[in-house]
Amino acid sequence: MSKRIEAKHKIDRRLGVNLWGRPKSPINDREYGPGQHGQRRKKPTDYGIQLMAKQRLKGYYGSIGERQFRKLYQEAVRRRGDTSENLIGLLERRLETVVYRAKFVPTVFAARQFVNHGHVLVNGKRVNIGSYKLSDGDVVEVRDRAKQLTLVVGAAQSSERDTPDYLEVDHKKMTAKFVRVPALGDVPYPVSMEPHLVVEYYSR
């Protein structure tokens, strides 16, 4: 087992959910945390509940560090409207997220690497920054040299998940148009996300 896969499995067990909806997640068989005390029942505090909500949301997007995640929260606060909805919108506008949502790659972790290796164009220009923020109408395309990669072909043909309505995806051309910024209810999370608790965590 690779270190990366092992780490993902540990995250699932620590958070107590199949965070990415993968069929091989150990949480499908063992619904308790790792370690000798993993099966003990714990009564979480309000802080613990908020922290868990933050860890789930941050962990779902794979490669976002705490400092970067806090900056996204601060940007969400500065924008008009509901902060929790703004936060979800900012997370879903990231280039690596759209690459994953469009099923160009199988996992959120692969999406970061795929973008970093220069396999993606945005409006015809190469972009290798996973955190690049897309605007409405932007078109993401897999470069010609990467369209036949086993990773890409397998992800596009997978029935494990569907592409959301806020993207227009053409797997023949390997393009995805970012139609609009989604609301929380539009995002196909495999588990329940509670961004309002994330806001409460950071606003303590």
Backbone torsions as a table, in degrees:
resi	resn	phi	psi	omega
1	MET	NA	132.2	-179.2
2	SER	-71.5	158.7	179.3
3	LYS	-61.5	-37.3	-177.3
4	ARG	-67.0	-44.6	179.2
5	ILE	-64.4	-42.7	179.2
6	GLU	-60.1	-40.4	179.9
7	ALA	-63.8	-41.6	178.9
8	LYS	-62.6	-40.3	179.2
9	HIS	-65.9	-38.2	177.5
10	LYS	-64.6	-38.6	178.5
11	ILE	-61.9	-45.9	178.3
12	ASP	-56.3	-48.3	-176.3
13	ARG	-69.6	-37.7	-179.9
14	ARG	-66.2	-39.5	-179.2
15	LEU	-86.3	-12.2	175.8
16	GLY	76.3	19.7	-179.9
17	VAL	-141.7	156.2	171.9
18	ASN	-84.1	84.7	-165.5
19	LEU	-59.3	-36.3	-177.3
20	TRP	-108.3	5.3	178.2
21	GLY	69.6	24.6	-177.5
22	ARG	-79.6	138.7	-177.8
23	PRO	-65.9	-23.3	-177.3
24	LYS	-94.5	8.1	-179.5
25	SER	-63.4	134.2	-179.4
26	PRO	-65.5	-19.9	-179.4
27	ILE	-66.3	-19.3	176.8
28	ASN	-65.0	-27.2	-178.4
29	ASP	-107.5	-29.6	-176.0
30	ARG	-128.6	96.4	-175.6
31	GLU	-86.0	53.6	176.4
32	TYR	-152.9	164.8	-174.8
33	GLY	-73.8	167.0	179.7
34	PRO	-76.1	163.9	175.7
35	GLY	91.7	170.7	-174.6
36	GLN	-69.3	-19.4	179.4
37	HIS	-104.9	12.3	-174.6
38	GLY	-63.6	-25.9	-176.2
39	GLN	-91.7	-2.2	177.2
40	ARG	-68.8	139.1	177.9
41	ARG	-80.7	133.1	-178.3
42	LYS	-123.3	139.0	176.6
43	LYS	-99.4	105.3	-175.1
44	PRO	-72.0	147.6	173.3
45	THR	-80.9	171.8	175.9
46	ASP	-59.0	-40.7	177.7
47	TYR	-62.5	-42.5	-180.0
48	GLY	-63.0	-38.1	178.3
49	ILE	-65.9	-43.5	178.8
50	GLN	-65.3	-42.4	179.3
51	LEU	-62.5	-42.4	179.7
52	MET	-63.7	-40.2	178.3
53	ALA	-62.5	-40.1	178.7
54	LYS	-67.2	-42.8	-179.3
55	GLN	-65.6	-36.2	178.7
56	ARG	-67.1	-47.0	-177.3
57	LEU	-66.7	-45.9	179.6
58	LYS	-65.7	-42.6	-178.9
59	GLY	-65.2	-33.0	-178.5
60	TYR	-59.9	-37.2	-177.8
61	TYR	-84.2	7.0	163.4
62	GLY	80.2	-72.9	-167.6
63	SER	-112.3	18.1	-179.2
64	ILE	-86.8	124.4	178.2
65	GLY	-80.4	168.0	-176.7
66	GLU	-63.5	-41.6	-179.1
67	ARG	-63.8	-42.9	179.6
68	GLN	-67.1	-38.6	-179.9
69	PHE	-66.4	-39.6	178.1
70	ARG	-64.6	-37.6	177.6
71	LYS	-64.1	-37.9	176.2
72	LEU	-63.2	-41.1	177.1
73	TYR	-61.6	-45.2	-179.6
74	GLN	-62.5	-37.5	176.0
75	GLU	-67.1	-37.5	178.1
76	ALA	-63.6	-35.8	178.8
77	VAL	-66.4	-39.6	-177.2
78	ARG	-69.7	-24.5	-177.3
79	ARG	-79.7	154.4	176.4
80	ARG	-70.0	152.9	176.4
81	GLY	98.5	-168.4	-177.3
82	ASP	-72.2	125.8	-175.3
83	THR	-62.8	-41.2	-178.5
84	SER	-65.6	-39.1	176.7
85	GLU	-67.8	-38.4	177.5
86	ASN	-61.7	-40.1	-179.5
87	LEU	-63.2	-44.0	178.5
88	ILE	-62.8	-41.9	179.2
89	GLY	-60.3	-41.7	179.7
90	LEU	-66.2	-39.5	179.2
91	LEU	-66.2	-38.7	-177.0
92	GLU	-79.2	-14.8	177.9
93	ARG	-83.6	-10.6	-178.7
94	ARG	-66.0	139.6	-176.7
95	LEU	-58.5	-44.1	-178.5
96	GLU	-63.9	-32.6	177.4
97	THR	-67.5	-43.6	179.9
98	VAL	-65.2	-38.8	176.9
99	VAL	-60.2	-40.1	177.6
100	TYR	-70.3	-46.8	-178.8
101	ARG	-61.3	-34.1	-178.4
102	ALA	-77.1	-2.6	-179.6
103	LYS	63.6	37.6	171.8
104	PHE	-83.3	-21.5	178.3
105	VAL	-139.6	160.5	-175.1
106	PRO	-81.4	-24.5	-175.3
107	THR	-137.0	163.1	177.4
108	VAL	-67.0	-30.0	179.2
109	PHE	-70.3	-39.2	178.0
110	ALA	-66.8	-30.8	-178.6
111	ALA	-62.8	-43.5	178.8
112	ARG	-60.9	-47.0	-179.0
113	GLN	-65.1	-40.0	-179.0
114	PHE	-61.9	-43.4	178.4
115	VAL	-68.8	-44.7	-178.3
116	ASN	-60.7	-29.4	-178.8
117	HIS	-84.6	5.5	172.8
118	GLY	79.1	26.1	-177.4
119	HIS	-88.7	2.6	-171.2
120	VAL	-124.9	139.4	173.4
121	LEU	-111.9	143.3	171.9
122	VAL	-121.0	115.8	-175.9
123	ASN	53.8	38.4	175.9
124	GLY	86.8	-3.4	-178.6
125	LYS	-114.6	139.4	-179.3
126	ARG	-68.8	131.2	176.8
127	VAL	-129.8	126.4	-178.6
128	ASN	-119.6	28.0	178.5
129	ILE	-114.0	113.7	-175.7
130	GLY	-62.5	-30.2	-177.4
131	SER	-85.8	2.1	179.2
132	TYR	-52.9	129.4	-177.2
133	LYS	-91.0	124.9	178.5
134	LEU	-85.9	152.9	174.9
135	SER	-110.4	161.8	177.9
136	ASP	-55.5	131.9	178.4
137	GLY	93.5	-11.5	178.5
138	ASP	-64.7	143.9	-179.2
139	VAL	-114.2	124.0	178.1
140	VAL	-102.8	134.1	-177.9
141	GLU	-137.3	140.4	173.6
142	VAL	-78.4	132.2	179.9
143	ARG	-63.8	150.3	-175.0
144	ASP	-52.6	-41.6	-174.9
145	ARG	-68.4	-15.6	-177.5
146	ALA	-104.9	-7.8	-173.4
147	LYS	-66.0	-24.8	-178.1
148	GLN	-101.2	8.0	176.6
149	LEU	-61.9	140.4	-179.7
150	THR	-56.1	-38.9	178.9
151	LEU	-57.4	-45.9	-176.5
152	VAL	-71.3	-47.6	-178.7
153	VAL	-61.6	-43.7	-179.8
154	GLY	-64.2	-40.6	180.0
155	ALA	-66.1	-44.0	-178.4
156	ALA	-63.4	-33.6	-177.6
157	GLN	-88.5	-8.0	-177.0
158	SER	-67.5	141.0	176.4
159	SER	-101.3	11.7	-176.4
160	GLU	-67.1	-30.3	179.5
161	ARG	-152.1	162.1	-179.4
162	ASP	-108.4	161.3	175.2
163	THR	-85.5	140.6	-177.2
164	PRO	-76.0	163.5	-175.6
165	ASP	-69.3	-19.9	-177.6
166	TYR	-83.7	6.3	171.6
167	LEU	-123.5	143.0	171.4
168	GLU	-108.1	107.1	-171.6
169	VAL	-110.7	135.5	175.5
170	ASP	-123.9	102.7	-176.1
171	HIS	-76.9	-14.1	174.3
172	LYS	-72.2	-41.1	178.5
173	LYS	-92.9	-11.4	-176.1
174	MET	58.5	51.8	177.4
175	THR	-125.5	154.9	176.6
176	ALA	-143.8	124.0	177.0
177	LYS	-97.6	127.4	177.7
178	PHE	-82.0	99.6	-172.0
179	VAL	-73.1	-46.5	-175.7
180	ARG	-160.8	162.9	175.1
181	VAL	-78.4	125.5	-175.9
182	PRO	-80.2	157.6	168.8
183	ALA	-88.8	168.1	-178.4
184	LEU	-54.5	-42.6	-177.2
185	GLY	-67.9	-14.5	179.9
186	ASP	-87.3	-16.9	-172.0
187	VAL	-85.7	125.8	-175.8
188	PRO	-81.8	66.3	176.8
189	TYR	-73.1	137.5	177.0
190	PRO	-70.0	-22.4	179.5
191	VAL	-128.2	162.8	-179.1
192	SER	-69.9	127.8	175.4
193	MET	-108.1	143.4	-176.7
194	GLU	-128.1	74.6	-176.4
195	PRO	-62.9	-23.0	177.7
196	HIS	-64.4	-31.0	176.2
197	LEU	-73.1	-30.2	175.9
198	VAL	-65.8	-41.3	177.2
199	VAL	-62.1	-43.1	178.8
200	GLU	-63.1	-38.3	179.4
201	TYR	-61.1	-47.6	-176.5
202	TYR	-77.8	-20.7	-177.1
203	SER	-96.2	11.7	179.4
204	ARG	-62.3	NA	NA
